[in-house]
Amino acid sequence: MNKTHIALAIAALMPAAAAMADVTIYGEIRGGYEYNKTYRSNTSLDSNGKPQGNSQINDWTSRIGFKGNEDLGNGLKAIWQVENRVNIDGSESSGFNTRDSFIGLAGDSWGKFRLGRLSNYANDSMEQVDPGYYSSQSVGGLAYFTRLDDRVNNAIRYDSPNWAGFSFAFLYGTDEARGASTDGSRTNRQTWNLGLSYENSGFFGKYNYQNWGDADKALVSGGRSSNKDWHRFEGGYMANNIYAVLGYQQIRGYIDGTAGVYADTKGVLYNKAAFNALTAGSSNLDVSKEVKTRELALTLGYTFGSLTPYFSYVKGYDISVGGSDVNNSGYDQYVLALDYALSKRTEVYTSYGHVKWKGNNVEKENSFGLGLVHRF
């Protein structure tokens, strides 16, 4: 190829290279060995409805993403992101844009607007009370406490700038399905979510509220099964090697019951399999009534050089149905964990989690995990 052809080839490639200059590829690869004896495990329950122990190689929510922006001038930017869930254990396939994926605008002084598939505030701006890594089958982290931390399809979200430590976010998700209700009319189960935050000198306090529209009219498997509203607070101190976080949440909604088997499609219950074991042989609960759950969580940690040990405790109070508590329907959980930083981007992580259900018919749960985490 002569010099003229080389020059023309370089000139042709330059616009494409320039267009790619603002694209960032990022992600985390996380996974390890786990031993799980839990109601969350894919291992089938035994003939008595109790969980069985099993050794597993599990993914710990690995992901890869692409994001970028374009400077539009006067402090305005176009922003976009496509983030995807990957499973390094090969246990299940994941589609494209399964995590936060959006397009939007951001301003230096007024914050940012995004639309697409977006996290609620608790999912992307809280969870400090649950710093660990674990699979969806494990109780080696606070998955029961964070069960409503999720993403909303067909959503629009505004995030404010930081004003002297204060900030807020508001999300609205449309109900494009508009399914049938219990009275035959169409429901409007749109959701809206508000997050408030204050952070200063290592101290912080955060609040999340989410509401679902016609939750009391939603028709699921012949009954109602959905959340109505959800409050969550987290506060604490994270600085000077100290990690101390307190969390509290309350969830209200409805569950569906058919022939004594209760479903919970949205996370009102702590765990539907445990609840079914608790209520086995009893008369059906009136699931047309409001269901309420309340939980309190505490996590403490301290960094010694490259090592950070954590201790977490969660108290799940008895479930309330129609204003009356279901006896011994709560749980207690503790998690012991250790994080060892091999570098700024690679960690070794291990944890042991234990859940004690109060009901006599419900088995204790245990999980052990040991694995690696790498960020890029």
N, C-alpha and C positions, 0 to 999 in steps of 0.2 A: 504494500500500500504506500503511495507517495505522500509527501508532506501535505499536499492540498487535500487529499482524501482524509488524512488523519485530522486535519484542522476542522473539516466539515463534520466528521463524526463526533468530535469533542463538542462542537457548537450544538449539534443536535441533541446530545445527551445533557447539556447544561440546564435547560429548562426543567427536565424531569428531576435532575439532582436537586435543583433549587426548590422544586415543589415538595420534595421529600425531606427537606432540611428541618422542618418543624414537627416531624412525626417522631414520637417517642415509643419505643417498644419496651415494655416493662412486665414484671410478673413475680410470682413466688412459686417455687416447687417445694412441696411439704408432704411428708409421709413417714410412716414407720410401722413397727411391729406393735400390735395390740392384742391383749387378752381381754375379751369382753364377756361378761355374764350379765346381760342387761335386757330389759324389755325393749330397748331400741335396736337390738342386734338383728341382723338378717337371719341368724340361726333360729330355726323354728322352736317354739315353746314345747315343753314335754307334754305328756298325756294329762298332767295335772294343771297345765297352763302356766308352768313356771319357766323362767329363762334357763338356757343351758350354756355352759362356758365353751368358748372356742378361740383358738389362736388365729389371728388374721394379719395380713399385710394390707394396710388401709391408707388411702389418700387423706391428707388433712386440709382439704380445700385449696388445692393448687389452682393457679389462674395465670393467664397471659392476656395482656391488653395492648391496645394501640391508641394513642391519643395525640392531639395536636392543637394548634391554634394559628390564627392569622391576625396580625395587627392591622386593624381597619383605620387607625389614626384617632387622634383626640382621646386617647385612653380607652378606646373600645376595641375588643377582640372577639372574633368568632372562635368558639371552642367546640371540641368534639371528642368522643371517646367510644371505643368498642372493646368491651372486656368479656373474656370467655372463661368458663369453668373447664378445667381439665382434670382427669382422673388418672394419676400415674400408676395406679394398681390395675388398671384395665377392667375394673369391675362393672363399669357402666359408661355409656357414651354420653357426651355433652354436646349440645348444639352451639352454634355461633351466637354471640351477643346474649349469653345466658346471665351475665352479671350486668353491672351498671353500664348502659350504653345510651348515648345522648348526643344532641347537638344543641348549641345555645350561644348566648352572648354574655360577655363579662366586661364590667367597667371598673376602672381603678377606684372610683369613689362611691359607686352604688351597688356593688355586689355582682351577682350573676343569676341569669335565668337559664334553665335547661329543660328540654322535653325529651321523653323517651321512656326507657325502663330504668327507674331510679330507686335508690335506697330510701327507706324511711329514716328519720333522724337517728333513731336508736341504732340502726344497723351500721351507719358510716361515721357517726360522730360520738357514739357512746361506747358501751361494752368495755370500758376500762375495768369494770369489776370482773371481767372474764378475759385475762390476758393470754390464755394458753392455746395450745394446738391439739386437736383431736378429731376423730372422725364422727360422722353422724350416728354411729352405732355405740359410741362410748359415753360413759359418765365421768370421764377423766377431765371434764371441763363443765362449765355451767350452761349446758345446752338447754336444760329445762327452763332456767331463768331467762335465757335469751331467745326463746322459741318463737317469739313474734318479730324478732329483728329480721327484716325481709326486704324485698324489692317490690315495687308497684309498677305494673304495666300501664301503658296509656297515661303517663303521668307528666305533670309539669311542676317544677320546683324552683323556688327563689331562695337564695342564700345571701344574707346581708353581709356587708363588710364588718370589720371589728371596730367597735366604738369603745375605746378605753377598757377593753376586756369583755364587753358585752356584744353578743351577736344572736341572731335567730335565723330559723329556716322555716319555710312553709311549703308543703307539698299537697297537691290535689290530684287524685286519680279518678278517671271517669269509669263508669260502669257501662261498657259498650254492649254487654250481653243482654241486660235488662230482662232477666229471667222471670218465670212465673212466681207469684207470691202465694201464701197460704189461703188468701181470699180470692185467688184467680186473677188478680190484676198484675200489672208489671211492677217489678221492684226497681228501685234506684239505689243500688248498693255502692254508690260512689264513696271514696274514702278521702279524708283529709287529715293531715299530720302537721303538728307544730312542734318545733324544737327551740328551746331557750338555753343560753349558755353564758356563764361568766367564768373567766380564767384570769388569775393574777398571781405571780410569784410562786407558782407551783400549786396553789390552791385552786379548786374549781368546783362548780356546781352546774349540773345539766338536768334539764327536764324535757320529757317527751310525752306528747299526748296524741292519740290517734282515735278517730271515730269512723265507724262504718255506717252508711245510711240506713237502709231498711233491714237491718240485721234481724229484727224481730218478725219480719215477714218472709224471710228467705226460705224457699222450699228445697230441702235436701233430703233425699231418700225417704220421703213421706213425712218429714218433720223439719224442725228448724235447727240449723247447725251453723253458727257463725259468731264472730265477735261483735260486740256492740261498741265498747270503748276500752281504752287502755291508758293508764298513767304509769310513768316510770321516772324515778329520780336517781341520779348518781352524783355523789360528791366525795371529795377527798383531797389528798395531797400527794403530788408526784414530783419530787425534786430532792436533790442532795442524797441520792441513793435510796430514798424512802419511797415505798409504794403502799399507799393506804387508801382504799376506796370502799364506800358504803353504798348499797343500792336497795331500792324498795320499789315494788310494782304491784298494781292491781289491775286485773282483767275481768271484764264483764261480757257475758254473751249467752249463747244457747248451745246445747248439744242435742244430737239426734239419737234416739234409742229405739231399737227394733228387737222384740223378743229378748229383752234383757241384755243386748249387746249394744254398747254405746260407742258412737263414732264422734270424732272431734276433728273436723277438717281444718280448723283455723287456729288451734292452739289454746282454746279456753282451758282445757284440762291440762294437768301436768304431763300425764301420759295415759292414753286411752287404754292400753293393755293392762297397766297397773290398776286403773280404775275398774275395769271389767273384772279383774281378779278380786278386787276388794268387794264388789257388789255381787259376786257369783252366788246364786242360790237365794238372793233376797228379792223382794218384790220390786217391780220396775219403779224407778224414780219418775216423777212427773217432769219430764224434760221440757215441757212447754213453759216452765218457770225460768226465771233468770238464774244463771250460774255465775258465781264469782270466785276468783282465786286471788290469793295475796301471798307475796314472798318477800323475804328480807335476805340480803346477801352481803357478805363482808370478805374482802381480799386484802391480805397483807403481804408485803415482800420487801426485801432489802438486797442491794447489790454489793457484793464483795469482789472487786476486781472484775473478772469475767463471769462470775457466778451470781445468779439471782434465784434464791429460793422463794416460793410462794405458798401461802396457805389460804384456802377459801372455805367459807362455811355458808350454807344456804338453809334457811328454814322456810318450808312451804306449809302454810297454815291449812287447816281443814277447809275443804271445798264447801261453799255455801250454795244451796239450791232453794230458790224461793224464799230466801231470808233465813233458812235454817241450816246449820252446819251438818255435813255428813260425817259422823263420828269416825275418827282415825283415818281420814282420807288425805292427810298431809304427808310430808316427808322431811327428812333431814339429810343433808349432803355435806361431805367435806372432800376437799381435793388437796393433796400435797404434790408440789411440782418443783422442778429444778431446771433452769435454763443456763446453758453454758455457751458463751459467745466465742466461737472459734475465730471469727473475724467480724467486721462490721456488717457483713452480709450473710454469714453462715452460722447457724446455731445447732447445738444438740439439745434436745428437749425430752424430758421424761416426766411422767405424772402417774399418780395413783388416785382413783376416785371411788368413793363409796356412798351409796344411797340407801338409807333405811326408811322403808315405808312403815307407817304406823299400824296399818291393818294386818290382822293375823293371816289373812289369805294371800298377802302380797310378799313375794320373795325379796330379799336384799339384793342390791345390784353392786357389781364391782368391775372396775376397768384398770388395766395397766397399759401404759404406752411408752415407747422409746423410739425416737426417730430424729430426722434431720430436717432443717429448714434452710433454704437458700433464696435470696432475693436478687433480682437483676433489673 
